[in-house]
């Protein structure tokens, strides 16, 4: 298949490493998982790859490289383009064919294998139950001081790993105790930021405690209303995403009655001029699909991400952390008032600084449930350099 005359590099996760020869290399990974393997290249080659934005020909790239002081032959750029295309890192028919192949492999599985078992949590059922009981009994959790007497229609829980988020998980899932729902609509952050706002899968989710069943009747109703392409073109984002998985493992541990789930990955809202209008078709279809069911909406959502790991030149000081906490609490106050529009507006006004990664799941949960979730717990994990904040809320 001939290469495009103006090749375009897909959005990639790029990380620098030192090669065996001591030279700096850059490793490219596909956040959507369509290209299954990472691709390493010299730093100079990555500079060239970054020029492939769909507007430049190979001759343009050669000319720009020479203008920057690099002597480059057209054959070198052509070889780089060929390697990127073969690995699935260029937009076009070759990548589309790779996507179809990977989607077929993913959908052919009996269930979606757990991506975090054996790393974030034990892959043995008995060990997992023991570990989760420790998380839920965390000393900074609610303990016996609180009573979860009233069912909740919306639960906000962290999606940071269980050890770091233990107190938050304890507060969130204590609030779930009285819920009589037989259907959990779980909104998770799609960290890969796929093109479509909401992405579903029909696969059940495998866990060491047994599979968590996806409610195919609800999923099929959504697909009938909105179209297969709209909801499933980015389905590979489910393959390695943890934000939904960590909630389903806890549901499997705690809910000892028959239940089903609708796993929904939510992409970023930060580019939308009108989030309400953009999300309205999905939320209306969801409302119709779950009518008459006992539903609990669950948002797996972390908050601010700051520090060098997330693109900042330096880690936050204690004073900056205090300011970030105040900003997070200000944003969460809109959620507690049931003000979804105010929540998303406040969350995104300083998005470049806080990088709140749970905006879309919380927003969708607020809109779908109509709840006013009360803040139960707020915390900042900080290792002295990087920080992630998270919260638990229920209503």
C-alpha positions in Angstrom: 0.0 0.0 0.0 1.6 3.3 -1.1 2.5 5.8 1.7 0.6 9.1 1.9 2.5 12.0 0.2 1.9 13.9 3.4 2.3 11.4 6.2 0.8 12.1 9.6 2.2 10.8 12.9 -0.5 9.7 15.3 -0.6 11.2 18.8 1.9 9.2 20.7 3.3 8.8 24.2 7.0 9.5 23.9 9.6 8.9 26.6 13.4 9.4 26.5 15.8 6.6 27.4 19.5 6.0 27.2 20.4 3.4 24.6 23.0 0.7 25.0 25.6 2.9 23.2 24.9 5.8 25.6 23.0 7.8 23.0 19.6 9.2 23.9 16.7 7.4 22.3 13.0 8.1 22.3 10.4 5.3 22.7 7.0 5.8 21.1 3.9 4.1 22.3 0.4 4.2 20.9 -2.0 5.4 23.7 -4.9 3.8 21.9 -3.2 0.4 21.7 -3.8 0.0 18.0 0.0 -0.3 17.4 0.7 -3.0 20.0 4.5 -2.7 20.2 6.6 0.2 21.2 9.1 1.7 18.7 12.5 3.1 19.8 14.4 5.6 17.6 17.3 8.1 18.0 16.3 11.5 19.3 17.1 13.1 16.0 14.8 10.6 14.2 12.0 11.5 16.6 12.5 15.2 15.7 11.9 14.2 12.1 8.9 12.1 13.0 7.4 15.0 14.8 7.4 17.1 11.6 5.1 14.5 10.0 1.9 16.5 10.7 -0.1 15.7 7.6 0.8 19.0 5.9 4.4 18.3 4.9 5.8 16.2 2.1 9.0 14.3 2.5 10.8 17.0 0.5 9.4 19.6 2.9 10.8 17.7 5.9 14.2 17.3 4.2 14.3 21.1 3.5 13.4 22.0 7.1 16.0 19.6 8.5 18.7 21.2 6.3 17.5 24.7 7.3 18.0 23.5 10.9 21.6 22.5 10.1 21.1 18.7 9.6 22.4 17.2 6.3 19.7 14.7 5.4 19.1 12.5 2.4 15.5 12.0 1.2 16.1 8.2 1.4 16.6 8.6 5.2 13.3 10.3 5.7 11.6 7.7 3.4 13.1 4.9 5.5 11.8 6.5 8.7 8.4 6.9 7.3 8.3 3.3 6.2 9.3 2.1 9.7 6.7 4.3 11.3 4.0 3.1 8.9 4.9 -0.6 9.3 4.7 -0.2 13.1 1.3 1.4 12.9 2.3 4.9 14.0 1.1 6.8 10.8 -2.5 7.6 10.1 -3.9 5.9 7.0 -5.1 2.6 5.5 -2.3 0.5 7.0 -3.1 1.7 10.5 -6.8 1.2 9.9 -6.1 -2.4 8.8 -4.1 -2.9 12.0 -6.9 -1.5 14.1 -9.4 -4.0 12.5 -7.0 -6.8 13.3 -6.5 -5.8 16.9 -10.2 -5.1 17.5 -11.0 -8.6 16.2 -8.4 -10.1 18.6 -9.8 -8.1 21.5 -13.4 -8.9 20.8 -12.7 -12.6 20.3 -11.7 -13.1 23.9 -14.0 -14.8 26.4 -13.7 -11.7 28.6 -11.4 -8.7 28.9 -8.4 -10.0 30.9 -7.5 -7.9 34.0 -4.6 -5.6 33.2 -3.6 -4.9 36.8 -3.8 -8.4 38.4 -0.4 -9.4 39.7 0.8 -5.8 39.8 -1.7 -3.3 41.4 -3.5 -6.1 43.2 -2.9 -9.9 43.8 -4.0 -12.3 41.1 -5.0 -14.9 43.6 -8.6 -14.7 44.8 -8.0 -15.3 48.5 -5.0 -13.0 48.6 -7.0 -10.3 46.7 -9.9 -10.5 49.2 -7.5 -10.1 52.1 -5.8 -7.1 50.4 -9.1 -5.4 49.6 -10.3 -5.9 53.2 -7.2 -4.1 54.4 -7.9 -1.3 52.0 -11.5 -0.9 53.1 -10.4 -1.0 56.8 -7.8 1.7 56.3 -7.2 3.7 59.5 -8.0 6.9 57.8 -11.2 5.4 56.4 -14.7 5.9 57.9 -14.4 2.9 60.2 -17.4 2.4 62.4 -18.0 6.2 62.8 -20.3 6.5 59.8 -23.4 4.6 58.8 -24.2 4.0 55.2 -28.0 3.8 55.7 -29.2 5.5 52.6 -28.7 4.1 49.1 -26.6 6.3 46.8 -27.2 7.0 43.1 -23.8 8.4 42.4 -20.4 7.3 43.9 -17.2 9.1 43.1 -14.1 7.0 43.9 -10.4 7.2 43.1 -8.7 5.3 40.3 -5.2 5.6 41.7 -3.8 2.3 42.7 -5.2 0.7 45.8 -2.3 1.2 48.2 -1.9 4.9 47.6 -5.7 5.6 47.4 -6.7 3.2 50.2 -8.3 5.8 52.4 -10.3 7.3 49.5 -11.5 3.8 48.4 -12.5 3.0 52.0 -14.7 6.1 52.3 -16.2 5.7 48.8 -17.1 2.0 49.1 -18.4 2.3 52.6 -21.0 4.6 51.2 -22.0 1.8 48.7 -23.0 -0.6 51.4 -26.7 0.2 51.5 -27.2 0.5 47.7 -29.7 -2.0 46.3 -28.7 -1.4 42.6 -28.5 -4.4 40.3 -26.9 -2.3 37.5 -23.8 -0.2 37.9 -22.9 2.3 35.2 -19.2 2.8 35.7 -17.7 5.9 34.1 -13.9 5.8 33.9 -11.2 8.1 32.6 -10.0 7.1 29.1 -6.4 8.1 29.7 -5.6 7.5 26.0 -8.0 10.4 25.2 -9.6 8.6 22.2 -11.5 10.7 19.6 -15.0 9.6 20.7 -16.4 11.0 23.9 -17.8 7.7 25.2 -16.5 4.2 24.5 -18.1 1.0 25.4 -17.3 -2.7 25.2 -19.6 -5.7 25.2 -16.9 -7.9 26.9 -17.3 -9.0 30.4 -14.4 -8.0 32.7 -12.3 -10.9 34.1 -11.1 -10.6 37.7 -9.5 -13.0 40.1 -12.9 -13.2 41.8 -14.7 -14.2 38.6 -16.0 -12.3 35.7 -18.0 -9.1 36.1 -20.9 -9.3 33.6 -21.5 -6.5 31.2 -25.2 -5.7 30.7 -25.4 -6.4 26.9 -29.0 -5.4 26.7 -28.2 -1.9 27.9 -25.1 -1.7 25.7 -27.0 -2.9 22.7 -29.7 -0.3 23.3 -27.1 2.4 23.4 -25.5 1.1 20.2 -28.9 1.0 18.5 -29.5 4.6 19.4 -26.1 6.1 18.7 -24.4 3.7 16.2 -21.7 1.1 16.5 -19.0 3.3 15.2 -19.7 6.1 17.7 -19.4 3.8 20.7 -17.0 1.0 19.6 -14.4 2.4 17.2 -12.1 3.2 20.1 -12.9 0.0 22.0 -9.2 -0.9 22.3 -8.9 1.8 24.8 -10.5 -0.7 27.2 -7.7 -3.2 26.8 -5.2 -1.7 29.3 -7.3 1.0 31.0 -7.4 0.7 34.8 -9.9 3.3 35.8 -12.9 1.1 35.3 -11.1 -2.1 36.2 -10.3 -1.1 39.7 -13.9 -0.2 40.4 -15.2 -3.6 39.1 -12.8 -5.6 41.2 -14.1 -3.8 44.3 -17.7 -4.4 43.2 -16.9 -8.1 42.7 -15.6 -8.2 46.2 -18.4 -6.3 47.9 -21.6 -6.9 46.0 -22.6 -10.4 46.8 -25.8 -10.5 44.8 -26.4 -10.7 41.0 -25.5 -7.5 39.2 -24.3 -6.3 35.8 -22.3 -3.3 34.7 -22.0 -0.9 31.8 -18.3 0.0 31.5 -18.0 3.5 29.9 -14.6 5.1 29.2 -14.9 8.9 29.0 -12.5 10.9 26.9 -11.5 14.5 27.6 -13.9 17.4 27.6 -11.3 20.1 27.6 -11.6 21.0 23.9 -15.4 21.3 23.9 -17.1 24.7 23.7 -20.3 23.2 25.0 -19.9 20.0 27.0 -23.6 19.8 27.7 -24.6 19.7 24.0 -21.8 17.3 23.1 -22.7 14.8 25.8 -26.4 15.1 25.6 -27.1 12.4 22.9 -25.2 9.7 24.9 -26.7 10.7 28.2 -30.2 10.8 26.8 -29.8 7.3 25.2 -28.4 6.0 28.5 -31.4 7.4 30.4 -33.7 5.6 28.1 -31.7 2.3 28.1 -31.7 2.0 31.9 -35.3 3.2 32.5 -36.9 1.1 35.2 -33.7 -0.4 36.5 -32.1 0.0 40.0 -29.0 1.9 38.9 -26.0 3.3 40.7 -23.6 5.5 38.7 -20.0 5.2 39.7 -17.2 7.6 38.6 -13.6 6.3 38.8 -11.9 9.6 38.9 -8.6 11.1 40.1 -8.0 14.8 40.3 -4.9 17.0 39.9 -1.6 15.6 38.5 1.4 17.9 39.0 5.2 17.5 39.0 7.9 16.5 36.5 6.2 13.2 35.7 3.3 15.1 34.3 5.2 17.8 32.4 6.0 20.4 35.0 9.6 21.7 35.3 9.7 21.0 39.0 7.6 19.4 41.7 5.1 21.4 43.8 6.1 23.0 47.1 4.0 22.5 50.2 2.5 26.0 49.7 1.6 25.1 46.1 0.0 21.9 47.2 -2.1 23.8 49.6 -3.2 26.1 46.8 -4.0 23.1 44.6 -6.0 21.5 47.4 -8.1 24.7 47.8 -8.7 24.7 44.0 -9.7 21.0 44.0 -12.1 21.6 46.9 -13.6 24.6 45.1 -14.3 22.5 42.0 -15.7 19.6 44.1 -18.1 22.1 45.8 -19.9 22.6 42.4 -20.4 18.8 42.2 -21.8 18.7 45.8 -24.4 21.3 44.6 -25.3 19.2 41.6 -24.0 21.9 39.4 -22.5 19.9 36.5 -21.9 23.0 34.3 -20.2 24.8 37.1 -18.1 21.8 37.9 -16.7 21.3 34.4 -16.2 25.1 33.9 -14.3 25.4 37.2 -12.3 22.2 36.6 -11.1 23.3 33.2 -10.3 26.9 33.8 -6.8 26.0 35.0 -6.5 22.7 33.2 -2.9 23.3 32.1 -1.8 23.5 35.7 -4.0 21.0 37.6 -4.6 18.4 34.8 -7.7 17.0 36.5 -8.1 13.6 34.9 -11.4 12.7 36.3 -13.5 15.6 35.0 -15.4 13.7 32.3 -16.4 10.7 34.5 -17.6 13.0 37.3 -19.4 15.3 34.9 -21.1 12.3 33.2 -22.1 10.9 36.6 -23.6 14.2 37.7 -25.6 14.6 34.5 -26.8 11.0 34.5 -27.7 10.7 38.1 -28.9 14.2 39.0 -27.3 13.6 42.4 -25.5 16.0 44.7 -22.6 13.9 46.0 -21.3 14.9 49.4 -17.6 15.0 49.8 -16.4 12.2 52.1 -12.7 12.4 51.7 -10.0 14.4 49.9 -6.3 13.6 49.7 -3.1 14.5 47.9 -0.5 11.7 47.4 2.9 13.3 47.3 6.3 11.6 47.1 8.2 14.9 47.5 8.3 15.5 43.8 5.1 14.5 42.0 1.6 14.6 43.3 -1.9 13.2 42.5 -5.0 14.2 44.3 -8.3 12.2 44.6 -11.6 12.3 46.4 -14.5 10.2 47.5 -18.0 11.5 47.3 -21.5 10.0 47.4 -25.1 11.2 46.9 
